[in-house]
């Protein structure tokens, strides 16, 4: 059983969720497996239009950043959050992983023990010797 944003409204402690414009529109904010770039661009454009009208946008964006969420939150894509120094815990596209690496090199992300796997790979699962 998967949990949707609509389900969270009933159980969530965050008051902004109940007033979010995206309730019931989960398909716009989370990419299906294998989504092509053109379709993603259309889906995220529509998601952006909802976010731009939403009073919960700032709280939503901040929560996604601090929780390191994947998906489209508060008008911000995975790549945009990663570039701002808040990469998701499990990036699902190379572009997201690369944005996170660039943010780290720019000093926007401070490495933590949680972000440094013992096997020599970086937090994106790439060999740290090859990531540049």
Phi and psi in degrees as GROMACS dihedral restraints (atoms count N, CA, C in turn):
[ dihedral_restraints ]
;  ai    aj    ak    al  type     phi  dphi    fc
    3     4     5     6     1   -98.7    20    10
    4     5     6     7     1   151.2    20    10
    6     7     8     9     1   -98.8    20    10
    7     8     9    10     1   133.2    20    10
    9    10    11    12     1  -109.3    20    10
   10    11    12    13     1   168.6    20    10
   12    13    14    15     1   -59.8    20    10
   13    14    15    16     1   -34.9    20    10
   15    16    17    18     1   -61.1    20    10
   16    17    18    19     1   -38.2    20    10
   18    19    20    21     1   -65.7    20    10
   19    20    21    22     1   -37.9    20    10
   21    22    23    24     1   -64.7    20    10
   22    23    24    25     1   -31.2    20    10
   24    25    26    27     1   -57.8    20    10
   25    26    27    28     1   -36.6    20    10
   27    28    29    30     1   -77.0    20    10
   28    29    30    31     1   -24.3    20    10
   30    31    32    33     1  -119.4    20    10
   31    32    33    34     1    -8.7    20    10
   33    34    35    36     1   -79.0    20    10
   34    35    36    37     1   142.8    20    10
   36    37    38    39     1   -85.7    20    10
   37    38    39    40     1    -9.2    20    10
   39    40    41    42     1   -86.4    20    10
   40    41    42    43     1   112.7    20    10
   42    43    44    45     1   -62.8    20    10
   43    44    45    46     1   -26.6    20    10
   45    46    47    48     1   -66.3    20    10
   46    47    48    49     1   -24.6    20    10
   48    49    50    51     1   -64.2    20    10
   49    50    51    52     1   -39.4    20    10
   51    52    53    54     1   -63.2    20    10
   52    53    54    55     1   -26.7    20    10
   54    55    56    57     1  -101.1    20    10
   55    56    57    58     1     3.8    20    10
   57    58    59    60     1   -67.3    20    10
   58    59    60    61     1   140.4    20    10
   60    61    62    63     1   -70.2    20    10
   61    62    63    64     1   -17.7    20    10
   63    64    65    66     1   -86.2    20    10
   64    65    66    67     1    -3.8    20    10
   66    67    68    69     1   -55.1    20    10
   67    68    69    70     1   125.7    20    10
   69    70    71    72     1    85.6    20    10
   70    71    72    73     1     3.0    20    10
   72    73    74    75     1  -123.0    20    10
   73    74    75    76     1    35.7    20    10
   75    76    77    78     1   -52.0    20    10
   76    77    78    79     1   -36.9    20    10
   78    79    80    81     1   -59.1    20    10
   79    80    81    82     1   -21.8    20    10
   81    82    83    84     1   -82.5    20    10
   82    83    84    85     1   -22.3    20    10
   84    85    86    87     1  -106.4    20    10
   85    86    87    88     1    -8.1    20    10
   87    88    89    90     1  -133.8    20    10
   88    89    90    91     1   125.4    20    10
   90    91    92    93     1   -71.1    20    10
   91    92    93    94     1   138.2    20    10
   93    94    95    96     1   -74.2    20    10
   94    95    96    97     1   157.3    20    10
   96    97    98    99     1   -57.0    20    10
   97    98    99   100     1   136.9    20    10
   99   100   101   102     1    74.6    20    10
  100   101   102   103     1    17.4    20    10
  102   103   104   105     1   -62.7    20    10
  103   104   105   106     1   132.8    20    10
  105   106   107   108     1   -81.5    20    10
  106   107   108   109     1   156.5    20    10
  108   109   110   111     1   -61.6    20    10
  109   110   111   112     1   -37.7    20    10
  111   112   113   114     1   -66.1    20    10
  112   113   114   115     1   -42.3    20    10
  114   115   116   117     1   -67.4    20    10
  115   116   117   118     1   -39.8    20    10
  117   118   119   120     1   -60.1    20    10
  118   119   120   121     1   -42.1    20    10
  120   121   122   123     1   -61.2    20    10
  121   122   123   124     1   -42.8    20    10
  123   124   125   126     1   -66.2    20    10
  124   125   126   127     1   -43.7    20    10
  126   127   128   129     1   -63.5    20    10
  127   128   129   130     1   -44.9    20    10
  129   130   131   132     1   -69.9    20    10
  130   131   132   133     1   -30.0    20    10
  132   133   134   135     1   -64.7    20    10
  133   134   135   136     1   -42.0    20    10
  135   136   137   138     1   -67.8    20    10
  136   137   138   139     1   -41.6    20    10
  138   139   140   141     1   -60.3    20    10
  139   140   141   142     1   -41.4    20    10
  141   142   143   144     1   -60.2    20    10
  142   143   144   145     1   -39.4    20    10
  144   145   146   147     1   -64.1    20    10
  145   146   147   148     1   -36.5    20    10
  147   148   149   150     1   -66.9    20    10
  148   149   150   151     1   -47.0    20    10
  150   151   152   153     1   -61.4    20    10
  151   152   153   154     1   -38.7    20    10
  153   154   155   156     1   -65.2    20    10
  154   155   156   157     1   -19.8    20    10
  156   157   158   159     1   -99.5    20    10
  157   158   159   160     1    -0.3    20    10
  159   160   161   162     1   -96.4    20    10
  160   161   162   163     1   131.2    20    10
  162   163   164   165     1   -73.5    20    10
  163   164   165   166     1   -16.1    20    10
  165   166   167   168     1   -91.2    20    10
  166   167   168   169     1     1.6    20    10
  168   169   170   171     1   -54.2    20    10
  169   170   171   172     1   -48.1    20    10
  171   172   173   174     1   -66.9    20    10
  172   173   174   175     1   -46.0    20    10
  174   175   176   177     1   -63.1    20    10
  175   176   177   178     1   -39.7    20    10
  177   178   179   180     1   -63.2    20    10
  178   179   180   181     1   -47.6    20    10
  180   181   182   183     1   -61.6    20    10
  181   182   183   184     1   -44.6    20    10
  183   184   185   186     1   -63.9    20    10
  184   185   186   187     1   -41.0    20    10
  186   187   188   189     1   -62.7    20    10
  187   188   189   190     1   -44.7    20    10
  189   190   191   192     1   -63.4    20    10
  190   191   192   193     1   -37.8    20    10
  192   193   194   195     1   -66.1    20    10
  193   194   195   196     1   -50.7    20    10
  195   196   197   198     1   -71.2    20    10
  196   197   198   199     1   -26.9    20    10
  198   199   200   201     1   -89.3    20    10
  199   200   201   202     1    -7.2    20    10
  201   202   203   204     1    54.7    20    10
  202   203   204   205     1    51.8    20    10
  204   205   206   207     1   -80.1    20    10
  205   206   207   208     1   156.2    20    10
  207   208   209   210     1   -99.3    20    10
  208   209   210   211     1   156.8    20    10
  210   211   212   213     1   106.4    20    10
  211   212   213   214     1  -173.1    20    10
  213   214   215   216     1  -102.3    20    10
  214   215   216   217     1   113.1    20    10
  216   217   218   219     1  -132.5    20    10
  217   218   219   220     1   133.4    20    10
  219   220   221   222     1    57.4    20    10
  220   221   222   223     1    32.6    20    10
  222   223   224   225     1    78.8    20    10
  223   224   225   226     1    16.9    20    10
  225   226   227   228     1  -130.7    20    10
  226   227   228   229     1   131.2    20    10
  228   229   230   231     1   -84.3    20    10
  229   230   231   232     1   171.7    20    10
  231   232   233   234     1   -54.6    20    10
  232   233   234   235     1   -46.5    20    10
  234   235   236   237     1   -62.6    20    10
  235   236   237   238     1   -41.6    20    10
  237   238   239   240     1   -65.9    20    10
  238   239   240   241     1   -40.4    20    10
  240   241   242   243     1   -66.2    20    10
  241   242   243   244     1   -43.4    20    10
  243   244   245   246     1   -61.5    20    10
  244   245   246   247     1   -42.7    20    10
  246   247   248   249     1   -65.2    20    10
  247   248   249   250     1   -27.3    20    10
  249   250   251   252     1   -84.4    20    10
  250   251   252   253     1    -0.9    20    10
  252   253   254   255     1   100.5    20    10
  253   254   255   256     1    13.9    20    10
  255   256   257   258     1  -127.6    20    10
  256   257   258   259     1    68.0    20    10
  258   259   260   261     1   -70.0    20    10
  259   260   261   262     1   149.5    20    10
  261   262   263   264     1   -67.1    20    10
  262   263   264   265     1   156.8    20    10
  264   265   266   267     1   -62.4    20    10
  265   266   267   268     1   -34.6    20    10
  267   268   269   270     1  -129.4    20    10
  268   269   270   271     1    82.8    20    10
  270   271   272   273     1   -62.6    20    10
  271   272   273   274     1   136.5    20    10
  273   274   275   276     1  -106.7    20    10
  274   275   276   277     1     2.1    20    10
  276   277   278   279     1  -139.4    20    10
  277   278   279   280     1   151.6    20    10
  279   280   281   282     1   -59.5    20    10
  280   281   282   283     1   -37.0    20    10
  282   283   284   285     1   -61.8    20    10
  283   284   285   286     1   -35.4    20    10
  285   286   287   288     1   -69.1    20    10
  286   287   288   289     1   -45.5    20    10
  288   289   290   291     1   -60.9    20    10
  289   290   291   292     1   -42.6    20    10
  291   292   293   294     1   -65.8    20    10
  292   293   294   295     1   -39.9    20    10
  294   295   296   297     1   -62.1    20    10
  295   296   297   298     1   -38.4    20    10
  297   298   299   300     1   -65.3    20    10
  298   299   300   301     1   -41.7    20    10
  300   301   302   303     1   -62.3    20    10
  301   302   303   304     1   -43.1    20    10
  303   304   305   306     1   -63.1    20    10
  304   305   306   307     1   -41.0    20    10
  306   307   308   309     1   -63.7    20    10
  307   308   309   310     1   -39.3    20    10
  309   310   311   312     1   -65.0    20    10
  310   311   312   313     1   -44.5    20    10
  312   313   314   315     1   -64.6    20    10
  313   314   315   316     1   -31.7    20    10
  315   316   317   318     1   -79.7    20    10
  316   317   318   319     1    -3.1    20    10
  318   319   320   321     1    83.1    20    10
  319   320   321   322     1    12.6    20    10
  321   322   323   324     1   -79.3    20    10
  322   323   324   325     1   -20.2    20    10
  324   325   326   327     1  -121.6    20    10
  325   326   327   328     1   128.5    20    10
  327   328   329   330     1   -96.7    20    10
  328   329   330   331     1   126.8    20    10
  330   331   332   333     1   -64.7    20    10
  331   332   333   334     1   144.5    20    10
  333   334   335   336     1  -122.9    20    10
  334   335   336   337     1   167.5    20    10
  336   337   338   339     1   -59.9    20    10
  337   338   339   340     1   -34.5    20    10
  339   340   341   342     1   -64.5    20    10
  340   341   342   343     1   -30.7    20    10
  342   343   344   345     1   -85.1    20    10
  343   344   345   346     1    -7.1    20    10
  345   346   347   348     1  -115.2    20    10
  346   347   348   349     1    95.8    20    10
  348   349   350   351     1   -64.2    20    10
  349   350   351   352     1   149.4    20    10
  351   352   353   354     1   -72.5    20    10
  352   353   354   355     1   -17.5    20    10
  354   355   356   357     1   -83.2    20    10
  355   356   357   358     1     4.7    20    10
  357   358   359   360     1    92.1    20    10
  358   359   360   361     1    -8.7    20    10
  360   361   362   363     1   -84.0    20    10
  361   362   363   364     1   153.4    20    10
  363   364   365   366     1   -79.2    20    10
  364   365   366   367     1  -178.8    20    10
  366   367   368   369     1   -66.6    20    10
  367   368   369   370     1    -8.6    20    10
  369   370   371   372     1   -99.9    20    10
  370   371   372   373     1     5.2    20    10
  372   373   374   375     1    83.1    20    10
  373   374   375   376     1    12.0    20    10
  375   376   377   378     1  -101.4    20    10
  376   377   378   379     1   147.9    20    10
  378   379   380   381     1   -62.9    20    10
  379   380   381   382     1   123.7    20    10
  381   382   383   384     1   -64.0    20    10
  382   383   384   385     1   -21.2    20    10
  384   385   386   387     1   -72.8    20    10
  385   386   387   388     1   -28.3    20    10
  387   388   389   390     1   -90.4    20    10
  388   389   390   391     1   -25.0    20    10
  390   391   392   393     1   -72.5    20    10
  391   392   393   394     1   124.0    20    10
